[in-house]
């Protein structure tokens, strides 16, 4: 699960603000069975290694790729051989992205694709795309796979021999706990396979950015999805849907745009455009400064909201403004929050002397990206446990994904009565 939304005082999700990435390549043009540490790149920490599990085969070198403005010497893999990536002790991989070309000058009768990644096997039909770049080193094929928090994982291709550079997203083992005091949190850097499948299947989402175009670009195909019609795809709670299913990573955020079509996008693997090179390839993209915003409901007074934000156009300052009603929120130090040009982690304080619970509006100034949102208790937060309960108020139950449940049974739920919410075990 990528995100668990809670109404008030619950820990929220599998999430880490300190996730790192590293590129594994073969800068020294080595030809050996195992590459480790700086043999995989000058910036690769000790403890990383890659091995071809066929002892008679080697990891060799291919040509240089240009990835986000940096050159990497690709690894040439033995066709069909299983390979193993090992991370330093105490760290686990959460995602691998392959930048790949085929070691052929033109198409062949043997389609090349990743047949196994982290223990999951893929066929030609259900794989998320065959490799279709033939020695085009400036435009390698890009495919990403989620890794279920593994210190060691395997992968192999089938078909023709590939040249590839691997981008590994990793974190410290045990970082699945939410930030201290988290009330709510959302992560837009890891869209689930189910969400991506629904975005592809949903009629209201398209990997074509402009309405006048008929085909996606090579970069956007299956990698970035725009909301075709802003007045469609919302359920009764105003949660965004894809293929008639609530998008799990956005559940709990109320979406209010009813004016600008194709002004909201979900970037699954879209690391850069002609307007800039970005902090990461996955994010929530608010692309219009008209009526295009989200609302975080029921934020307690005194809470701190933290977000990772960047401008879509690196030469312009673009970001978000947070408000409660007519009041614009400031940073915890009382100063205005500056609109960024590059990736910045910013904080806003919900006034402690206001209403007990607040609907916080997130409105973009122009096209920008959001990577995560967390809501945490601050020193001025009104303690949920100290809110008086209206014993006559109706009792409502929600599961740990924030969905209301009429008849809860056998498990943990959020019980809400009036202005108080608490985690309870129902047997």
KOLZA-201814 format. One record per residue (C-alpha): residue number from 1; chain; y, z, x. Coordinates in steps of 0.05 Angstrom, whole numbers. Layout:
<atoms>
+-----+-------+--------+--------+--------+
|  nr | kette |      Y |      Z |      X |
+-----+-------+--------+--------+--------+
| NUM |     A |      Y |      Z |      X |
...
+-----+-------+--------+--------+--------+
</atoms>
This chain:
<atoms>
+-----+-------+--------+--------+--------+
|  nr | kette |      Y |      Z |      X |
+-----+-------+--------+--------+--------+
|   1 |     A |      0 |      0 |      0 |
|   2 |     A |     68 |    -20 |     28 |
|   3 |     A |    112 |     26 |    -13 |
|   4 |     A |    104 |     84 |    -60 |
|   5 |     A |    165 |     98 |   -104 |
|   6 |     A |    178 |    168 |   -130 |
|   7 |     A |    228 |    190 |   -183 |
|   8 |     A |    255 |    250 |   -146 |
|   9 |     A |    225 |    296 |    -95 |
|  10 |     A |    162 |    262 |    -70 |
|  11 |     A |    143 |    234 |     -2 |
|  12 |     A |    147 |    159 |     -9 |
|  13 |     A |    107 |    109 |     31 |
|  14 |     A |     71 |     83 |     92 |
|  15 |     A |    133 |     69 |    133 |
|  16 |     A |    159 |     73 |    204 |
|  17 |     A |    230 |     63 |    228 |
|  18 |     A |    206 |     60 |    300 |
|  19 |     A |    158 |      1 |    296 |
|  20 |     A |    160 |    -43 |    358 |
|  21 |     A |    142 |   -114 |    374 |
|  22 |     A |    114 |   -146 |    437 |
|  23 |     A |     97 |   -218 |    455 |
|  24 |     A |     31 |   -231 |    491 |
|  25 |     A |     30 |   -294 |    534 |
|  26 |     A |      6 |   -318 |    602 |
|  27 |     A |     68 |   -323 |    646 |
|  28 |     A |     28 |   -325 |    711 |
|  29 |     A |    -16 |   -384 |    689 |
|  30 |     A |    -76 |   -340 |    703 |
|  31 |     A |   -147 |   -363 |    689 |
|  32 |     A |   -189 |   -301 |    677 |
|  33 |     A |   -231 |   -266 |    625 |
|  34 |     A |   -182 |   -207 |    615 |
|  35 |     A |   -106 |   -205 |    617 |
|  36 |     A |    -72 |   -137 |    616 |
|  37 |     A |     -4 |   -105 |    622 |
|  38 |     A |     48 |   -148 |    657 |
|  39 |     A |     -3 |   -205 |    663 |
|  40 |     A |     12 |   -215 |    589 |
|  41 |     A |     88 |   -213 |    600 |
|  42 |     A |    139 |   -177 |    643 |
|  43 |     A |    160 |   -134 |    584 |
|  44 |     A |     90 |   -117 |    560 |
|  45 |     A |     75 |    -42 |    568 |
|  46 |     A |     15 |    -19 |    608 |
|  47 |     A |    -45 |     -7 |    562 |
|  48 |     A |    -41 |    -74 |    527 |
|  49 |     A |    -98 |   -121 |    543 |
|  50 |     A |   -132 |   -183 |    516 |
|  51 |     A |   -204 |   -206 |    530 |
|  52 |     A |   -246 |   -266 |    513 |
|  53 |     A |   -311 |   -236 |    488 |
|  54 |     A |   -352 |   -294 |    515 |
|  55 |     A |   -361 |   -272 |    588 |
|  56 |     A |   -370 |   -344 |    610 |
|  57 |     A |   -302 |   -364 |    583 |
|  58 |     A |   -232 |   -348 |    607 |
|  59 |     A |   -163 |   -339 |    578 |
|  60 |     A |   -123 |   -396 |    610 |
|  61 |     A |    -52 |   -421 |    604 |
|  62 |     A |    -18 |   -474 |    562 |
|  63 |     A |     53 |   -500 |    560 |
|  64 |     A |    117 |   -460 |    548 |
|  65 |     A |    140 |   -446 |    477 |
|  66 |     A |    210 |   -430 |    455 |
|  67 |     A |    209 |   -372 |    407 |
|  68 |     A |    275 |   -345 |    381 |
|  69 |     A |    311 |   -373 |    442 |
|  70 |     A |    262 |   -345 |    494 |
|  71 |     A |    209 |   -384 |    532 |
|  72 |     A |    137 |   -359 |    534 |
|  73 |     A |     78 |   -389 |    570 |
|  74 |     A |     23 |   -397 |    517 |
|  75 |     A |    -49 |   -374 |    526 |
|  76 |     A |   -102 |   -428 |    520 |
|  77 |     A |   -160 |   -401 |    481 |
|  78 |     A |   -232 |   -423 |    483 |
|  79 |     A |   -249 |   -457 |    417 |
|  80 |     A |   -290 |   -412 |    371 |
|  81 |     A |   -294 |   -354 |    420 |
|  82 |     A |   -277 |   -284 |    395 |
|  83 |     A |   -219 |   -249 |    430 |
|  84 |     A |   -200 |   -176 |    430 |
|  85 |     A |   -131 |   -145 |    434 |
|  86 |     A |   -127 |    -72 |    457 |
|  87 |     A |    -64 |    -29 |    450 |
|  88 |     A |    -45 |     31 |    492 |
|  89 |     A |    -78 |     96 |    472 |
|  90 |     A |    -42 |    128 |    413 |
|  91 |     A |    -14 |     63 |    385 |
|  92 |     A |    -38 |     18 |    329 |
|  93 |     A |    -23 |    -54 |    309 |
|  94 |     A |      5 |    -67 |    239 |
|  95 |     A |     15 |   -142 |    243 |
|  96 |     A |      1 |   -202 |    288 |
|  97 |     A |     39 |   -267 |    286 |
|  98 |     A |      9 |   -329 |    320 |
|  99 |     A |     56 |   -383 |    348 |
| 100 |     A |      8 |   -440 |    359 |
| 101 |     A |      0 |   -513 |    376 |
| 102 |     A |    -65 |   -552 |    381 |
| 103 |     A |    -86 |   -579 |    448 |
| 104 |     A |    -85 |   -650 |    421 |
| 105 |     A |    -33 |   -705 |    416 |
| 106 |     A |    -48 |   -723 |    344 |
| 107 |     A |    -88 |   -701 |    283 |
| 108 |     A |   -163 |   -698 |    289 |
| 109 |     A |   -222 |   -692 |    241 |
| 110 |     A |   -231 |   -619 |    260 |
| 111 |     A |   -178 |   -577 |    225 |
| 112 |     A |   -158 |   -517 |    268 |
| 113 |     A |   -145 |   -450 |    236 |
| 114 |     A |   -154 |   -375 |    248 |
| 115 |     A |   -225 |   -361 |    222 |
| 116 |     A |   -224 |   -286 |    234 |
| 117 |     A |   -169 |   -235 |    245 |
| 118 |     A |   -180 |   -160 |    248 |
| 119 |     A |   -249 |   -164 |    217 |
| 120 |     A |   -228 |   -209 |    158 |
| 121 |     A |   -259 |   -278 |    158 |
| 122 |     A |   -225 |   -340 |    130 |
| 123 |     A |   -250 |   -407 |    107 |
| 124 |     A |   -212 |   -472 |    108 |
| 125 |     A |   -196 |   -463 |     34 |
| 126 |     A |   -174 |   -391 |     33 |
| 127 |     A |   -140 |   -387 |    101 |
| 128 |     A |    -64 |   -382 |     96 |
| 129 |     A |    -53 |   -450 |    127 |
| 130 |     A |    -85 |   -493 |    180 |
| 131 |     A |    -51 |   -504 |    247 |
| 132 |     A |    -13 |   -569 |    241 |
| 133 |     A |     28 |   -572 |    306 |
| 134 |     A |      0 |   -619 |    359 |
| 135 |     A |     32 |   -603 |    427 |
| 136 |     A |    100 |   -594 |    395 |
| 137 |     A |    120 |   -536 |    438 |
| 138 |     A |    190 |   -528 |    409 |
| 139 |     A |    161 |   -521 |    339 |
| 140 |     A |     96 |   -484 |    341 |
| 141 |     A |     58 |   -467 |    277 |
| 142 |     A |     72 |   -395 |    255 |
| 143 |     A |     22 |   -352 |    218 |
| 144 |     A |     22 |   -277 |    206 |
| 145 |     A |    -34 |   -229 |    188 |
| 146 |     A |    -29 |   -156 |    170 |
| 147 |     A |    -70 |   -109 |    215 |
| 148 |     A |    -94 |    -44 |    182 |
| 149 |     A |    -68 |      4 |    236 |
| 150 |     A |   -119 |    -13 |    290 |
| 151 |     A |   -117 |      5 |    363 |
| 152 |     A |   -165 |    -53 |    377 |
| 153 |     A |   -172 |   -116 |    336 |
| 154 |     A |   -206 |   -183 |    343 |
| 155 |     A |   -189 |   -255 |    326 |
| 156 |     A |   -218 |   -325 |    335 |
| 157 |     A |   -202 |   -396 |    314 |
| 158 |     A |   -245 |   -454 |    294 |
| 159 |     A |   -234 |   -529 |    301 |
| 160 |     A |   -195 |   -555 |    360 |
| 161 |     A |   -172 |   -514 |    420 |
| 162 |     A |   -106 |   -477 |    408 |
| 163 |     A |    -48 |   -457 |    453 |
| 164 |     A |    -17 |   -393 |    426 |
| 165 |     A |     32 |   -336 |    438 |
| 166 |     A |     18 |   -272 |    399 |
| 167 |     A |     73 |   -227 |    371 |
| 168 |     A |     45 |   -157 |    358 |
| 169 |     A |     80 |   -108 |    313 |
| 170 |     A |     57 |    -37 |    330 |
| 171 |     A |     74 |     36 |    322 |
| 172 |     A |     49 |    104 |    343 |
| 173 |     A |    -15 |    125 |    308 |
| 174 |     A |     -1 |    175 |    253 |
| 175 |     A |     69 |    148 |    237 |
| 176 |     A |     47 |    136 |    165 |
| 177 |     A |     85 |    198 |    145 |
| 178 |     A |    152 |    185 |    113 |
| 179 |     A |    217 |    207 |    146 |
| 180 |     A |    229 |    282 |    138 |
| 181 |     A |    256 |    300 |     70 |
| 182 |     A |    246 |    230 |     42 |
| 183 |     A |    256 |    225 |    -33 |
| 184 |     A |    249 |    150 |    -39 |
| 185 |     A |    237 |     93 |      9 |
| 186 |     A |    225 |     18 |     11 |
| 187 |     A |    202 |    -26 |     68 |
| 188 |     A |    218 |   -101 |     66 |
| 189 |     A |    186 |   -118 |    133 |
| 190 |     A |    114 |   -119 |    109 |
| 191 |     A |    102 |   -159 |     45 |
| 192 |     A |     31 |   -152 |     22 |
| 193 |     A |    -18 |   -209 |     16 |
| 194 |     A |    -19 |   -199 |    -59 |
| 195 |     A |     57 |   -205 |    -63 |
| 196 |     A |     57 |   -268 |    -21 |
| 197 |     A |      3 |   -299 |    -65 |
| 198 |     A |     43 |   -282 |   -127 |
| 199 |     A |    107 |   -311 |    -97 |
| 200 |     A |     69 |   -376 |    -83 |
| 201 |     A |     39 |   -378 |   -153 |
| 202 |     A |     99 |   -354 |   -192 |
| 203 |     A |    140 |   -408 |   -227 |
| 204 |     A |    205 |   -371 |   -215 |
| 205 |     A |    199 |   -368 |   -139 |
| 206 |     A |    202 |   -427 |    -92 |
| 207 |     A |    202 |   -439 |    -17 |
| 208 |     A |    254 |   -493 |    -29 |
| 209 |     A |    323 |   -464 |    -17 |
| 210 |     A |    368 |   -516 |    -51 |
| 211 |     A |    358 |   -536 |   -124 |
| 212 |     A |    374 |   -609 |   -106 |
| 213 |     A |    318 |   -612 |    -54 |
| 214 |     A |    246 |   -631 |    -70 |
| 215 |     A |    209 |   -605 |     -9 |
| 216 |     A |    214 |   -542 |     33 |
| 217 |     A |    235 |   -545 |    105 |
| 218 |     A |    181 |   -535 |    158 |
| 219 |     A |    209 |   -466 |    172 |
| 220 |     A |    213 |   -443 |     99 |
| 221 |     A |    146 |   -470 |     74 |
| 222 |     A |    105 |   -410 |     52 |
| 223 |     A |    151 |   -366 |     93 |
| 224 |     A |    213 |   -354 |     50 |
| 225 |     A |    218 |   -353 |    -26 |
| 226 |     A |    281 |   -360 |    -68 |
| 227 |     A |    288 |   -334 |   -139 |
| 228 |     A |    296 |   -399 |   -179 |
| 229 |     A |    328 |   -369 |   -241 |
| 230 |     A |    364 |   -303 |   -238 |
| 231 |     A |    354 |   -291 |   -313 |
| 232 |     A |    278 |   -296 |   -310 |
| 233 |     A |    223 |   -257 |   -276 |
| 234 |     A |    248 |   -188 |   -298 |
| 235 |     A |    207 |   -140 |   -339 |
| 236 |     A |    235 |    -89 |   -388 |
| 237 |     A |    254 |    -42 |   -332 |
| 238 |     A |    290 |    -96 |   -294 |
| 239 |     A |    240 |    -95 |   -237 |
| 240 |     A |    231 |   -162 |   -204 |
| 241 |     A |    166 |   -198 |   -218 |
| 242 |     A |    128 |   -256 |   -186 |
| 243 |     A |     72 |   -291 |   -225 |
| 244 |     A |     86 |   -240 |   -281 |
| 245 |     A |     69 |   -182 |   -235 |
| 246 |     A |    119 |   -130 |   -212 |
| 247 |     A |    133 |   -141 |   -137 |
| 248 |     A |    105 |    -76 |   -108 |
| 249 |     A |    153 |    -72 |    -50 |
| 250 |     A |    213 |    -74 |    -98 |
| 251 |     A |    185 |    -30 |   -152 |
| 252 |     A |    234 |     25 |   -171 |
| 253 |     A |    295 |    -15 |   -152 |
| 254 |     A |    333 |    -41 |   -212 |
| 255 |     A |    357 |   -113 |   -204 |
| 256 |     A |    419 |   -135 |   -241 |
| 257 |     A |    438 |   -206 |   -220 |
| 258 |     A |    446 |   -250 |   -282 |
| 259 |     A |    494 |   -302 |   -254 |
| 260 |     A |    473 |   -337 |   -189 |
| 261 |     A |    407 |   -375 |   -185 |
| 262 |     A |    373 |   -379 |   -117 |
| 263 |     A |    418 |   -324 |    -91 |
| 264 |     A |    361 |   -275 |    -76 |
| 265 |     A |    304 |   -290 |    -28 |
| 266 |     A |    244 |   -255 |      2 |
| 267 |     A |    233 |   -274 |     74 |
| 268 |     A |    160 |   -264 |     92 |
| 269 |     A |    163 |   -298 |    160 |
| 270 |     A |    231 |   -329 |    170 |
| 271 |     A |    257 |   -305 |    238 |
| 272 |     A |    319 |   -349 |    245 |
| 273 |     A |    361 |   -405 |    215 |
| 274 |     A |    417 |   -449 |    242 |
| 275 |     A |    464 |   -392 |    226 |
| 276 |     A |    432 |   -339 |    269 |
| 277 |     A |    372 |   -306 |    303 |
| 278 |     A |    351 |   -244 |    264 |
| 279 |     A |    325 |   -174 |    277 |
| 280 |     A |    257 |   -193 |    248 |
| 281 |     A |    223 |   -247 |    207 |
| 282 |     A |    213 |   -207 |    143 |
| 283 |     A |    269 |   -179 |    100 |
| 284 |     A |    303 |   -179 |     32 |
| 285 |     A |    357 |   -232 |     31 |
| 286 |     A |    418 |   -224 |    -15 |
| 287 |     A |    451 |   -291 |    -11 |
| 288 |     A |    509 |   -290 |    -60 |
| 289 |     A |    572 |   -247 |    -65 |
| 290 |     A |    577 |   -257 |   -140 |
| 291 |     A |    536 |   -213 |   -187 |
| 292 |     A |    477 |   -198 |   -141 |
| 293 |     A |    458 |   -126 |   -130 |
| 294 |     A |    406 |    -71 |   -137 |
| 295 |     A |    410 |     -1 |   -165 |
| 296 |     A |    373 |     60 |   -138 |
| 297 |     A |    365 |    105 |   -199 |
| 298 |     A |    365 |    181 |   -201 |
| 299 |     A |    391 |    195 |   -131 |
| 300 |     A |    407 |    270 |   -124 |
| 301 |     A |    477 |    294 |   -106 |
| 302 |     A |    484 |    305 |    -31 |
| 303 |     A |    429 |    256 |    -12 |
| 304 |     A |    435 |    208 |     47 |
| 305 |     A |    417 |    134 |     39 |
| 306 |     A |    398 |     96 |    102 |
| 307 |     A |    389 |     21 |    107 |
| 308 |     A |    376 |    -31 |    161 |
| 309 |     A |    426 |    -87 |    148 |
| 310 |     A |    449 |   -151 |    183 |
| 311 |     A |    492 |   -211 |    167 |
| 312 |     A |    457 |   -277 |    152 |
| 313 |     A |    511 |   -312 |    192 |
| 314 |     A |    518 |   -278 |    258 |
| 315 |     A |    590 |   -301 |    267 |
| 316 |     A |    612 |   -267 |    202 |
| 317 |     A |    613 |   -194 |    182 |
| 318 |     A |    568 |   -189 |    120 |
| 319 |     A |    533 |   -129 |     92 |
| 320 |     A |    529 |    -83 |     32 |
| 321 |     A |    575 |    -34 |     -4 |
| 322 |     A |    545 |     26 |    -40 |
| 323 |     A |    578 |     59 |    -99 |
| 324 |     A |    568 |    109 |   -155 |
| 325 |     A |    607 |     86 |   -215 |
| 326 |     A |    676 |     67 |   -189 |
| 327 |     A |    670 |    110 |   -126 |
| 328 |     A |    652 |     74 |    -61 |
| 329 |     A |    606 |    116 |    -17 |
| 330 |     A |    624 |    133 |     55 |
| 331 |     A |    584 |    152 |    116 |
| 332 |     A |    562 |    226 |    123 |
| 333 |     A |    622 |    237 |    169 |
| 334 |     A |    670 |    215 |    114 |
| 335 |     A |    688 |    148 |    146 |
| 336 |     A |    680 |     81 |    113 |
| 337 |     A |    616 |     44 |    130 |
| 338 |     A |    633 |    -19 |    169 |
| 339 |     A |    605 |    -86 |    148 |
| 340 |     A |    560 |   -110 |    206 |
| 341 |     A |    549 |   -177 |    239 |
| 342 |     A |    484 |   -160 |    275 |
| 343 |     A |    428 |   -114 |    255 |
| 344 |     A |    453 |    -43 |    244 |
| 345 |     A |    422 |     19 |    214 |
| 346 |     A |    474 |     50 |    169 |
| 347 |     A |    481 |    113 |    127 |
| 348 |     A |    518 |    131 |     63 |
| 349 |     A |    527 |    200 |     32 |
| 350 |     A |    522 |    213 |    -43 |
| 351 |     A |    576 |    266 |    -58 |
| 352 |     A |    548 |    335 |    -68 |
| 353 |     A |    601 |    354 |   -118 |
| 354 |     A |    585 |    298 |   -167 |
| 355 |     A |    532 |    290 |   -220 |
| 356 |     A |    463 |    321 |   -208 |
| 357 |     A |    430 |    252 |   -211 |
| 358 |     A |    465 |    186 |   -194 |
| 359 |     A |    452 |    112 |   -201 |
| 360 |     A |    473 |     82 |   -135 |
| 361 |     A |    493 |      9 |   -135 |
| 362 |     A |    478 |    -34 |    -74 |
| 363 |     A |    523 |    -95 |    -74 |
| 364 |     A |    527 |   -146 |    -19 |
| 365 |     A |    594 |   -173 |      8 |
| 366 |     A |    561 |   -240 |     22 |
| 367 |     A |    495 |   -267 |     49 |
| 368 |     A |    459 |   -210 |     86 |
| 369 |     A |    390 |   -181 |     99 |
| 370 |     A |    362 |   -113 |     83 |
| 371 |     A |    301 |    -89 |    123 |
| 372 |     A |    290 |    -20 |     93 |
| 373 |     A |    320 |     33 |     48 |
| 374 |     A |    307 |    108 |     51 |
| 375 |     A |    336 |    164 |     10 |
| 376 |     A |    332 |    232 |     43 |
| 377 |     A |    357 |    302 |     27 |
| 378 |     A |    421 |    323 |     61 |
| 379 |     A |    450 |    391 |     74 |
| 380 |     A |    490 |    384 |      9 |
| 381 |     A |    433 |    359 |    -34 |
| 382 |     A |    423 |    394 |    -99 |
| 383 |     A |    354 |    424 |    -93 |
| 384 |     A |    308 |    395 |   -145 |
| 385 |     A |    271 |    460 |   -153 |
| 386 |     A |    336 |    495 |   -171 |
| 387 |     A |    355 |    449 |   -228 |
| 388 |     A |    349 |    485 |   -294 |
| 389 |     A |    296 |    457 |   -340 |
| 390 |     A |    313 |    439 |   -411 |
| 391 |     A |    251 |    466 |   -444 |
| 392 |     A |    265 |    422 |   -505 |
| 393 |     A |    269 |    358 |   -464 |
| 394 |     A |    209 |    312 |   -470 |
| 395 |     A |    158 |    311 |   -414 |
| 396 |     A |    143 |    245 |   -379 |
| 397 |     A |     90 |    229 |   -328 |
| 398 |     A |     92 |    175 |   -274 |
| 399 |     A |     39 |    154 |   -223 |
| 400 |     A |     56 |    155 |   -149 |
| 401 |     A |     81 |     83 |   -154 |
| 402 |     A |    135 |    104 |   -203 |
| 403 |     A |    101 |     73 |   -264 |
| 404 |     A |    102 |    113 |   -328 |
| 405 |     A |     34 |    138 |   -353 |
| 406 |     A |     25 |    156 |   -426 |
| 407 |     A |    -39 |    197 |   -418 |
| 408 |     A |    -48 |    221 |   -346 |
| 409 |     A |   -116 |    246 |   -324 |
| 410 |     A |   -154 |    264 |   -260 |
| 411 |     A |   -103 |    257 |   -206 |
| 412 |     A |    -33 |    271 |   -179 |
| 413 |     A |     27 |    251 |   -220 |
| 414 |     A |    103 |    261 |   -222 |
| 415 |     A |    120 |    305 |   -281 |
| 416 |     A |    191 |    297 |   -305 |
| 417 |     A |    226 |    341 |   -356 |
| 418 |     A |    301 |    334 |   -365 |
| 419 |     A |    332 |    332 |   -295 |
| 420 |     A |    273 |    362 |   -259 |
| 421 |     A |    214 |    325 |   -228 |
| 422 |     A |    154 |    354 |   -192 |
| 423 |     A |     87 |    333 |   -166 |
| 424 |     A |     29 |    360 |   -207 |
| 425 |     A |    -46 |    354 |   -206 |
| 426 |     A |    -75 |    335 |   -273 |
| 427 |     A |   -150 |    349 |   -284 |
+-----+-------+--------+--------+--------+
</atoms>
